[in-house]
Every structure is written in C-alpha cells, then in structure tokens.
Amino acid sequence: MIGDHELAVEVSPFTYVYFEPSPGPTFQANATYGYLLPFAHLDGLTYCVPLRVGAGFFAGNVGGDVYVQLRADLGVAFRSEHFIIELLLPSFRFAFSNVQGMTPTLLSWVMGVSGTYTF
C-alpha cells in the first residue's frame, strides 16, 4: 500500500470456485492494481470505494485447460491507520481459454470480505 494505491498478488490454492456447479475448486493466481477512493472520515476510520483491476489465470478441475482471467472489483472499504477491511460487492471475473480451436469464455462474480494489515 502506497498512500491510497495498492499492488497485490492473490493466490488461491484450490479454493476458487468459478461457477456453481463446477467440477471442483481451481488453483488461481492473479496480480492487481487497486485504488482506495475515500468518500468519508468518521471516528478514526476512512470509508473508501475500492477500485481494482487485475489479470491472472486459473487451472485445475477445468479438464486440463488453463484459463486467462481478467478481474475488476467494486465494493466498500473501512480503513484505519494500519488495517483495511473490504467488502467486495462484487468482484467480476472474465476468463477465456483456447480449447481445441475454440475459445470458451466465462463471466463470474464473487462476493467476499478481506482483511489487510498495512505497514
């Protein structure tokens, strides 16, 4: 975290489920750039809208294929001096692959909560 800017790497070791009912969770990794857009300060907390974009991949439980993934996150964040709590409402994921000359695509979204300690 540099001011309101964030560079991050996310690794989900077979915990990412790209749609329901999928054959099982996948391994996911992506890198993101985010910006926390502040909109209010109250009781020592800064309320922000997290804007984040990134790219990565997921594989495993997708029939031996590897999917390239693009993502965009929206939500609300609560920030103190060293802690950030984010509610992703939602995180959009667009994925595509090359399977036997075809290009299957997938749009999914996940809701989530994350906690971050910043230095």
C-alpha positions in Angstrom: 0.0 0.0 0.0 1.5 3.3 -1.1 -0.9 6.0 0.1 -4.3 5.1 -1.5 -2.6 2.9 -4.2 -2.2 -0.9 -3.9 -0.2 -3.5 -5.7 -1.2 -7.1 -4.8 -0.8 -10.7 -5.7 -3.6 -13.1 -4.9 -3.1 -16.9 -4.8 -6.0 -19.2 -4.1 -4.6 -22.8 -3.8 -7.6 -24.8 -5.0 -10.2 -22.6 -3.2 -11.6 -20.6 -6.1 -14.9 -21.9 -7.5 -15.6 -20.2 -10.8 -19.2 -21.2 -11.1 -21.8 -23.5 -9.5 -22.0 -26.4 -10.1 -18.3 -26.7 -11.1 -16.4 -30.0 -11.0 -14.4 -28.6 -8.1 -12.3 -25.7 -6.9 -9.4 -24.5 -9.0 -5.9 -23.1 -8.4 -6.0 -19.3 -9.1 -3.3 -16.6 -9.1 -3.5 -13.0 -10.2 -1.9 -9.6 -9.8 -3.9 -6.5 -9.2 -3.6 -2.7 -9.0 -6.1 -1.0 -6.8 -7.0 2.5 -5.6 -9.0 3.3 -2.5 -11.2 6.2 -3.3 -12.0 7.9 0.0 -15.5 9.3 0.5 -15.9 9.9 4.2 -13.9 10.1 7.5 -15.7 9.2 10.8 -14.5 8.1 14.2 -10.9 7.4 13.1 -12.0 5.4 10.0 -11.8 6.4 6.4 -14.6 5.0 4.3 -13.5 4.2 0.7 -14.6 2.7 -2.6 -12.0 0.1 -3.7 -11.4 0.2 -7.4 -9.2 -2.7 -8.6 -8.2 -4.3 -11.9 -6.0 -7.3 -12.5 -5.0 -10.3 -14.6 -4.0 -13.8 -13.9 -5.1 -17.4 -14.5 -6.8 -20.4 -13.1 -6.3 -24.1 -13.7 -7.3 -27.5 -12.2 -10.7 -29.1 -12.3 -11.3 -27.5 -15.8 -10.4 -30.5 -17.9 -6.7 -29.9 -18.2 -7.1 -26.3 -19.6 -5.7 -23.1 -18.3 -7.9 -20.0 -18.3 -6.6 -16.5 -18.6 -8.6 -14.3 -16.2 -9.3 -10.5 -16.1 -10.9 -9.1 -13.0 -12.5 -5.8 -11.7 -13.5 -5.2 -8.1 -16.0 -2.8 -6.6 -17.2 -2.5 -3.0 -16.7 -0.6 0.2 -13.7 -0.5 2.5 -13.1 0.7 6.0 -9.5 1.9 6.6 -7.7 2.8 9.9 -4.0 3.6 10.3 -2.8 0.0 9.7 -5.9 -2.1 8.9 -8.3 -2.3 5.9 -11.5 -4.3 5.8 -13.0 -4.6 2.3 -16.4 -5.9 1.3 -16.3 -6.9 -2.4 -19.7 -6.2 -3.9 -18.9 -7.9 -6.3 -15.6 -8.9 -7.9 -16.2 -9.6 -11.6 -14.0 -12.2 -13.3 -13.9 -12.7 -17.0 -11.9 -15.8 -18.2 -11.1 -17.3 -21.6 -9.1 -20.3 -22.9 -8.1 -22.0 -26.1 -9.7 -25.5 -26.3 -9.4 -27.5 -29.5 -9.6 -24.4 -31.7 -12.5 -22.9 -29.8 -12.4 -20.0 -27.3 -14.7 -20.7 -24.4 -15.4 -17.7 -22.2 -16.8 -17.4 -18.7 -18.1 -14.4 -16.7 -18.4 -14.9 -13.0 -18.6 -12.8 -9.9 -17.8 -13.4 -6.2 -18.8 -11.6 -3.1 -16.2 -11.6 -0.3 -14.6 -9.9 2.7 -10.9 -9.4 3.1 -8.7 -8.0 5.8 -5.3 -6.3 5.2 -2.5 -5.2 7.5 -0.5 -2.3 6.1 2.9 -1.1 7.1 
